[in-house]
Amino acid sequence: MRTTRTKLSIVVLAAAVLVGLVGCTSADDPEDDSGTLTPSDPTTFTVWITSAQQAPAPDNKITKLLKDKLGVTLKYEIVTPDNEDQKIGVMLAGGEFPDLIGTGDLKQRLLQGGALRRLDDMLAKGDYPNLAEHVKDDIKKMSYSGDEVDKGLYILPNYNRFYGDITGGVYYGPAFWIQKRVLADAGYPDLSNMTLDRYFQLISNYKAKHPKTAGAPTVGFEILASTGREWGMTNPPAQLAGFPNNGGVVVDSNNNASIFADKDIAKNFYKVLNQQYNSGVVDPESFTLTFDQYTAKLATGTVLGMHDQGWNFQTATQSLQSAGKDEYTYVPLMPVYDGVKPWYADRPVMNTNQGFGISVSSKQPKKALKFLDIMLSDEWQKTLSWGIAGEDYQVGADGVFSRTDEQRKNYKDLTWRASNRLDALLDMLPKRNGKFSDGNAYSPDDQPAEFYATLSDYDKDFMAKYGKKTWLDFVNKAPDNPKYYPAWNLTLSDDANQVNQQLTDTSVQKLPGIIAGPPADFDKNWQAYVDSIRKIDVKVYEDAVTAGIKDRLANW
């Protein structure tokens, strides 16, 4: 995801590289597992991670630091999101698992399949103070409450357990993203009262004027329909209609959930996509792209817009920034239907069911949990997020962290990051999001002065044109989340999950044909899609989501 094909290939391949996964035999409480990590008694952990982040380079300095300070060596298998389903099936069938499992699987197959240890009793022993503090106030939210395995804590969430104030300058949520060069070419138009028609008109106008980007065809609008990331194609109707991101449902004022896939708010959106496809704006390759290919295409700078969540294409953004192509990076827009108030940005919610767990087949569960506990300490959190003091950042006389221009440039360089950061590991580790006890923000991007200093001259000028100071200023001010929110991470029954999967499969199978079909056939194709949905027992899913919402309202 760089300026050359060679560098692009490094990033795409590294994210999926297998670095020696070794299976472990079963042991409930191994006698030789002291829970102590020391260089005098080296420990190797096998680690399975679902992440779009790249694997560390062999010369990675944080890898060396782990070995020198803790005696820890990590053997990774890093799996990209669109390969997760297959890999989970293989692991469950084999029955042997790595020591640490970092998963983003909302279907909880590893948890419900018995691959993960229940952590409650281990944490209660007092040997893991950082983790105990981390889960104390939110244990109900973090815990499994279904019936497939014992209720309790199995996965330590990887994002949005906040300490202190919440700061930040980058928007990672859902939006209809548009390249900055498109808005600059249009004279920095007013972005309020954005509609789908205005959004696509901006893209269409620019594409007509600039059919090529660095010699390659300019792509108007990209759609990600890859399994496991199909929500880029299926979620927009709810947000266009003014609902927050509850996944495949909208929730009414009485807290009742219903699907929207077969409703007019969806039909109207896909009709616009059908028109844009047939006018040449939507990329005809959209529906055949894997997640890696989609990210790689964004990293070329040829794609003018897409609907996605900011975190999902972060590696592409980093690649473009690393290459100094800030005009090819994206800003979030919030088109809505007439009379609707946008609710794209929400308050960050804890990633329950996503993060690290300890496998049942690990021979060293105490050490594995101690490793996660140590990684959650202020010392290691700063190392993993900021780097090494004096080398990657400075500590001022006032105790405030800052960086030089060269350090900021390094931070954006993916080749440098591969040798100086553990991005894939950090992606799944529990974090002290918010602020450290010394007042510094968890990450450089969240430190207000550092965030602005990190911006390129292009981005500073772009923001000034709109009178903004952060990328968060381009989206709605997030209201308080509903108490149950979000519905997409509810624990559901097998029956409800099966129905949800049937709905997802139907959308992935049918929507590409609806979008790419002749406009004259749109109504016929749409009705066939609706008829397919109505053959599914949707009520089982809707009732389960509604029950889950009401359970949270009563117990959270």
C-alpha positions in Angstrom: 0.0 0.0 0.0 2.8 2.3 -1.1 3.9 4.1 -4.2 5.4 1.0 -5.9 4.0 -2.5 -6.6 6.8 -4.1 -4.5 5.9 -2.2 -1.4 2.2 -2.7 -1.9 2.8 -6.5 -2.1 4.7 -6.5 1.2 1.8 -5.0 3.1 -0.9 -7.2 1.5 1.1 -10.4 1.9 2.4 -9.6 5.4 -1.0 -9.3 6.9 -1.8 -12.9 6.0 1.6 -14.4 6.7 1.9 -17.5 8.8 4.7 -17.3 11.3 4.8 -20.8 12.8 1.6 -21.8 14.6 2.3 -24.6 17.0 -0.6 -26.6 18.6 -0.7 -27.3 22.3 -2.0 -30.3 24.2 -4.8 -30.0 26.7 -4.0 -29.3 30.4 -6.5 -27.8 32.9 -4.0 -26.3 35.3 -0.5 -27.4 34.4 1.9 -27.8 37.3 4.8 -26.2 35.4 2.9 -23.0 34.7 4.1 -20.6 37.3 2.6 -17.5 35.8 6.0 -15.8 36.0 7.6 -14.2 32.9 11.4 -13.7 33.2 14.3 -13.7 30.7 16.0 -16.4 33.0 13.1 -18.8 32.1 12.2 -18.0 28.4 8.6 -18.5 27.3 7.2 -19.0 23.8 3.5 -18.2 23.2 1.6 -19.3 20.1 -0.7 -16.5 19.0 -3.6 -16.5 16.6 -4.9 -13.1 15.5 -7.6 -11.9 13.1 -6.4 -8.5 11.9 -5.8 -6.5 8.7 -2.5 -5.2 10.3 0.8 -6.4 9.1 3.0 -9.0 10.8 6.2 -7.7 12.5 9.4 -7.8 10.6 12.1 -10.2 11.8 14.2 -7.3 13.2 11.3 -5.7 15.1 12.6 -3.9 18.1 9.6 -4.4 20.3 9.8 -8.2 19.7 13.4 -7.9 21.0 12.2 -5.9 24.0 9.7 -8.6 24.9 12.4 -11.2 24.9 15.0 -9.1 26.7 12.6 -7.9 29.5 10.2 -10.7 29.8 11.8 -13.7 28.1 8.7 -13.8 25.8 8.8 -15.0 22.2 5.6 -14.8 20.1 4.8 -17.2 17.3 2.0 -15.7 15.2 -0.6 -16.8 12.8 -2.2 -13.6 11.5 -5.4 -14.1 9.5 -7.1 -11.4 7.5 -10.8 -10.9 8.2 -12.1 -12.5 5.0 -10.2 -15.7 5.8 -11.4 -15.9 9.4 -14.4 -18.1 8.9 -12.4 -20.9 7.2 -9.6 -20.8 9.7 -12.0 -21.0 12.7 -13.6 -24.0 11.2 -10.3 -25.7 10.7 -9.2 -25.0 14.3 -12.5 -26.2 15.8 -12.3 -29.4 13.8 -8.7 -30.1 14.9 -9.4 -29.4 18.6 -6.0 -27.9 19.3 -5.5 -24.2 19.7 -2.7 -21.7 20.2 -2.1 -20.2 23.7 -3.6 -16.8 22.9 -6.6 -16.4 20.5 -7.3 -12.9 19.2 -10.7 -13.0 17.6 -13.2 -10.6 16.0 -15.8 -13.2 15.4 -19.2 -11.8 16.5 -20.7 -15.3 16.1 -18.5 -16.4 19.0 -17.8 -19.8 17.4 -14.5 -20.3 19.2 -16.1 -19.3 22.5 -19.2 -21.4 22.1 -17.2 -24.2 20.5 -15.2 -24.6 23.8 -11.9 -23.3 22.5 -11.6 -20.6 25.2 -11.0 -20.7 29.0 -13.4 -19.0 31.4 -11.2 -16.4 33.1 -13.3 -15.4 36.1 -11.7 -17.8 38.7 -8.1 -16.9 37.5 -8.7 -13.2 37.8 -10.2 -13.6 41.2 -6.9 -14.9 42.6 -5.4 -11.4 42.6 -2.4 -12.3 40.4 -3.5 -10.1 37.5 -4.2 -6.6 38.9 -4.2 -4.7 35.6 -6.8 -7.0 34.1 -8.8 -7.1 37.3 -9.0 -3.3 37.3 -9.8 -3.3 33.5 -12.8 -5.6 33.8 -14.1 -4.6 37.2 -16.7 -2.0 36.3 -17.8 -3.6 33.0 -17.7 -7.3 33.8 -21.4 -7.8 32.8 -20.9 -6.2 29.4 -17.7 -8.2 28.8 -19.1 -11.6 29.9 -20.8 -14.3 27.9 -24.4 -14.8 28.9 -25.5 -17.5 26.5 -26.2 -21.2 27.1 -23.6 -23.0 25.0 -20.8 -22.9 27.7 -20.7 -21.6 31.3 -21.6 -18.0 31.7 -18.6 -15.8 32.4 -15.6 -13.8 31.0 -13.8 -15.5 28.1 -12.6 -12.6 25.9 -10.8 -9.4 27.0 -12.1 -6.6 24.8 -9.6 -5.0 22.5 -11.1 -1.5 22.2 -13.0 1.2 24.0 -12.6 0.5 27.7 -11.8 4.1 28.6 -9.7 5.6 31.3 -10.1 9.3 32.1 -11.2 11.7 29.4 -11.9 10.6 25.8 -9.8 12.5 23.3 -9.2 12.1 19.7 -8.8 13.7 16.3 -9.4 10.9 13.9 -12.8 9.5 12.9 -12.9 5.7 12.7 -16.7 5.2 12.4 -19.1 4.7 9.4 -19.4 7.2 6.7 -19.7 7.7 2.9 -16.0 8.6 2.4 -14.8 10.9 -0.3 -11.3 11.8 -1.4 -10.1 15.2 -0.4 -9.1 16.0 -3.9 -12.7 15.7 -5.0 -13.8 18.3 -2.6 -10.8 20.6 -3.4 -11.6 20.4 -7.1 -15.3 21.3 -6.4 -14.1 24.4 -4.5 -14.6 23.0 -1.0 -18.4 22.9 -1.2 -20.7 23.1 1.8 -21.0 19.6 3.3 -24.2 20.2 5.4 -27.5 18.7 4.3 -25.6 16.1 2.3 -27.7 13.8 0.2 -26.9 10.7 -1.9 -27.5 12.6 -5.1 -25.1 15.4 -4.0 -22.5 12.8 -2.9 -22.5 10.9 -6.2 -22.7 14.1 -8.2 -19.4 15.3 -6.6 -17.8 11.9 -7.5 -19.3 11.8 -11.0 -18.2 15.3 -11.9 -14.6 14.7 -10.7 -14.4 11.3 -12.5 -15.6 12.9 -15.8 -12.8 15.6 -15.5 -10.1 13.2 -14.3 -10.7 9.7 -15.9 -7.2 8.6 -15.0 -5.2 8.7 -11.8 -1.5 8.3 -12.2 -2.2 6.5 -15.5 -4.8 4.1 -14.0 -8.5 4.4 -14.5 -10.2 6.5 -11.8 -12.8 4.5 -9.8 -15.8 6.4 -8.8 -17.3 4.3 -5.9 -16.1 1.1 -4.5 -18.3 -1.5 -2.7 -16.9 -4.1 -0.4 -19.1 -7.3 -0.5 -16.5 -9.7 0.8 -17.8 -12.3 3.3 -17.3 -11.0 6.8 -17.1 -7.4 5.6 -20.3 -7.3 3.6 -21.7 -4.7 6.0 -20.1 -2.1 3.8 -22.8 -3.0 1.3 -25.7 -3.8 3.7 -25.5 -1.3 6.5 -25.9 2.1 4.7 -29.8 2.2 4.5 -30.2 2.4 8.3 -27.8 5.4 8.5 -29.3 7.1 5.5 -32.6 6.9 7.4 -31.1 8.5 10.6 -30.5 5.3 12.7 -27.3 4.6 14.5 -25.2 1.5 13.6 -27.1 -1.5 15.1 -26.0 -3.9 12.4 -28.8 -5.6 10.5 -31.6 -4.1 12.4 -33.2 -0.7 13.3 -34.6 -0.3 16.8 -37.8 1.7 17.4 -38.7 3.9 20.4 -40.1 0.9 22.2 -36.8 -0.9 21.9 -38.2 -3.4 19.3 -35.8 -4.5 16.6 -36.7 -5.2 13.0 -34.6 -5.9 9.9 -34.5 -3.2 7.2 -33.0 -5.2 4.3 -36.4 -5.6 2.6 -37.8 -2.2 3.5 -38.1 1.0 1.3 -35.1 2.6 3.0 -33.0 -0.2 1.5 -34.8 -0.3 -1.8 -34.2 3.5 -2.3 -30.5 3.1 -1.6 -29.9 0.2 -4.0 -31.9 1.9 -6.7 -29.4 4.8 -6.5 -26.5 2.3 -6.6 -28.1 0.6 -9.6 -28.3 4.0 -11.4 -24.7 4.8 -10.5 -23.4 1.4 -11.6 -25.0 1.8 -15.0 -23.6 5.3 -15.4 -20.1 3.9 -14.7 -19.5 5.4 -11.3 -19.6 2.1 -9.3 -16.6 -0.1 -9.9 -17.7 -3.2 -11.8 -15.0 -5.2 -10.0 -16.6 -4.4 -6.6 -18.3 -7.7 -6.1 -15.3 -9.9 -6.9 -12.8 -8.1 -4.6 -11.5 -9.8 -1.5 -10.8 -7.7 1.5 -7.1 -7.6 0.7 -7.8 -6.6 -2.9 -10.2 -3.9 -1.8 -7.7 -2.4 0.6 -5.0 -2.6 -2.0 -7.1 -0.7 -4.5 -7.8 2.0 -2.0 -4.1 2.3 -1.4 -3.4 3.1 -5.0 -5.4 6.3 -4.7 -7.6 5.6 -7.7 -10.9 5.2 -5.7 -12.9 8.4 -5.1 -15.4 7.1 -2.6 -16.9 4.2 -0.7 -19.1 3.5 2.3 -17.0 1.9 5.1 -15.9 2.3 8.7 -12.7 4.3 9.1 -10.8 1.6 11.0 -11.5 -0.9 8.3 -9.3 0.7 5.7 -6.7 2.2 8.0 -3.8 0.3 6.4 -4.8 1.9 3.0 -4.8 5.4 4.7 -1.4 4.7 6.3 0.0 3.7 2.9 -1.3 6.8 1.2 0.1 9.0 4.0 3.4 7.2 3.9 3.6 8.0 0.2 2.8 11.7 0.8 -0.5 11.4 -1.1 -2.7 13.2 1.4 -5.0 14.5 -1.3 -5.9 10.8 -2.0 -7.0 10.1 1.6 -10.6 10.4 2.7 -12.9 12.7 4.6 -16.3 11.4 6.0 -19.6 12.6 4.6 -23.0 11.9 6.0 -25.7 11.7 3.3 -29.3 11.2 4.7 -32.8 11.0 3.2 -34.9 14.1 3.2 -36.0 15.4 6.7 -33.6 13.1 8.5 -30.9 14.1 11.0 -27.6 12.2 10.6 -26.5 9.8 13.3 -23.3 8.4 11.8 -20.9 9.1 14.7 -21.7 7.4 18.0 -19.9 7.3 21.3 -17.2 4.6 21.2 -18.6 1.3 22.4 -16.7 -1.5 24.0 -15.8 -4.2 21.6 -17.4 -7.1 23.5 -16.8 -10.5 22.0 -13.7 -9.2 20.3 -10.2 -9.4 21.7 -7.9 -11.9 23.3 -8.8 -15.1 25.1 -6.7 -18.0 26.5 -7.2 -21.3 24.9 -8.3 -24.5 26.7 -5.4 -26.4 25.2 -2.6 -24.0 26.4 -0.1 -25.6 28.7 0.7 -22.3 30.2 -2.6 -20.4 30.8 -1.2 -18.5 33.9 1.7 -17.2 31.9 -0.5 -16.3 29.0 -2.8 -14.3 31.3 0.1 -12.7 33.0 1.4 -11.7 29.6 -1.9 -9.9 28.9 -1.8 -8.4 32.3 1.7 -7.0 31.8 0.8 -5.7 28.4 -2.0 -3.7 30.0 0.4 -1.9 32.4 1.1 1.8 31.7 4.7 1.0 30.8 3.9 -1.5 28.1 0.8 0.4 26.9 3.0 3.4 26.3 5.7 1.3 24.6 3.1 -0.4 22.3 1.3 2.8 21.4 3.9 5.6 21.6 7.1 3.6 21.3 10.3 4.0 23.2 10.9 7.3 25.1 13.8 9.3 23.6 13.7 7.3 20.4 10.1 7.5 19.2 8.9 10.4 21.3 10.1 12.9 23.9 8.9 13.6 27.4 8.9 17.3 28.1 9.8 19.0 31.4 6.0 19.2 32.0 5.7 15.5 31.4 3.8 15.9 28.1 4.7 13.5 25.3 5.6 15.0 21.9 7.4 14.0 18.8 9.7 15.5 16.2 8.8 15.8 12.6 11.0 12.8 11.8 9.3 10.7 14.5 5.9 11.6 13.1 7.1 10.7 9.6 8.3 7.4 10.8 5.0 6.7 12.5 3.2 7.0 9.1 5.7 4.7 7.3 4.5 1.1 7.1 8.0 -0.3 6.5 9.2 1.5 9.6 6.2 0.3 11.6 6.9 -3.3 10.6 10.3 -3.1 12.4 9.3 -0.8 15.2 5.7 -1.6 16.2 3.6 -4.6 16.9 0.5 -3.4 15.2 -1.3 -6.8 14.7 -0.7 -7.7 18.4 -1.8 -4.3 19.6 -4.9 -4.5 17.4 -6.2 -7.4 19.6 -4.7 -6.5 23.0 -6.8 -4.9 25.7 -6.0 -1.2 25.8 -6.1 1.8 28.2 -8.0 4.0 25.8 -8.5 7.5 26.9 -5.7 8.9 29.1 -2.9 7.6 31.2 -2.6 8.5 34.8 0.1 11.1 33.9 -2.4 13.0 31.7 -1.0 11.9 28.3 -3.4 10.5 25.8 -3.3 6.8 25.0 -2.0 7.3 21.5 -0.3 10.1 19.6 -3.4 10.6 17.4 -5.4 11.3 20.6 -3.0 13.9 22.0 -4.5 17.2 20.8 -1.3 19.2 20.1 0.4 16.1 18.7 -2.5 15.3 16.4 -2.5 18.7 14.8 1.3 18.7 14.5 1.1 15.3 12.8 -1.1 16.7 10.0 0.6 17.4 6.7 0.5 20.9 5.3 -2.1 19.7 2.8 -4.4 18.4 5.6 -3.9 21.6 7.7 -4.9 23.7 4.7 -7.8 21.4 3.9 -9.1 21.7 7.5 -8.7 25.4 7.4 -10.8 25.7 4.3 -13.7 24.1 6.3 -12.9 25.8 9.6 -12.3 22.4 11.3 -9.6 21.3 13.7 -10.1 17.5 13.7 -11.6 14.9 11.4 -14.2 14.3 14.0 -15.5 17.8 13.3 -16.7 16.6 9.9 -19.3 14.3 11.5 -22.3 14.7 13.9 -21.6 15.4 17.5 -22.3 11.9 19.0 -25.4 11.8 21.2 -25.5 9.5 24.2 -25.7 5.9 23.1 -28.9 4.0 24.0 -28.2 2.0 27.1 -28.4 -1.3 25.3 -26.3 -0.2 22.3 -25.2 -1.7 20.0 -27.4 -4.5 18.9 -24.8 -6.0 16.6 -22.8 -7.5 19.5 -25.6 -9.2 21.3 -25.2 -12.9 22.3 -27.9 -14.8 20.3 -29.1 -18.3 20.2 -28.0 -20.8 17.5 -31.4 -20.5 15.8 -31.2 -16.7 15.7 -27.6 -16.8 14.4 -28.6 -19.2 11.7 -31.4 -16.9 10.6 -29.0 -14.0 10.6 -26.5 -16.0 8.5 -29.3 -16.8 6.0 -30.1 -13.1 5.7 -26.5 -12.2 5.2 -26.1 -15.0 2.6 -29.2 -13.8 0.8 -27.9 -10.2 0.7 -24.4 -11.3 -0.5 -25.9 -13.5 -3.2 -28.7 -11.1 -4.5 -27.6 -7.5 -4.0 -24.7 -7.6 -6.5 -27.1 -8.6 -9.2 -29.6 -6.0 -8.2 -27.0 -3.2 -8.2 -25.4 -4.4 -11.5 -28.6 -5.3 -13.3 -30.3 -3.2 -16.1 -32.3 -0.3 -14.6 -35.4 -1.7 -16.4 -35.1 -4.9 -14.3 -34.5 -3.2 -11.0 -38.1 -3.6 -9.6 -38.3 -7.2 -10.8 -34.9 -8.1 -9.2 -35.8 -6.2 -6.0 -39.0 -8.1 -5.6 -37.2 -11.4 -6.1 -34.8 -10.4 -3.3 -37.7 -9.5 -1.0 -39.4 -12.8 -1.8 -36.2 -14.6 -0.8 -36.0 -12.8 2.5 -39.7 -13.6 3.3 -38.9 -17.3 3.0 -36.6 -16.9 6.0 -38.0 -17.1 9.5 -36.9 -13.5 10.2 -39.1 -13.2 13.3 -36.8 -15.7 15.2 -33.9 -13.2 14.7 -35.9 -10.1 15.4 -37.4 -11.5 18.6 -34.0 -12.7 19.8 -32.5 -9.2 19.2 -35.4 -7.5 20.9 -35.1 -9.9 23.9 -31.3 -9.2 24.0 -31.9 -5.5 24.0 -34.5 -5.7 26.8 -32.2 -8.0 28.8 -29.4 -5.4 28.6 -31.8 -2.6 29.6 -32.7 -4.6 32.7 -29.3 -5.8 33.7 -26.6 -3.4 32.5 
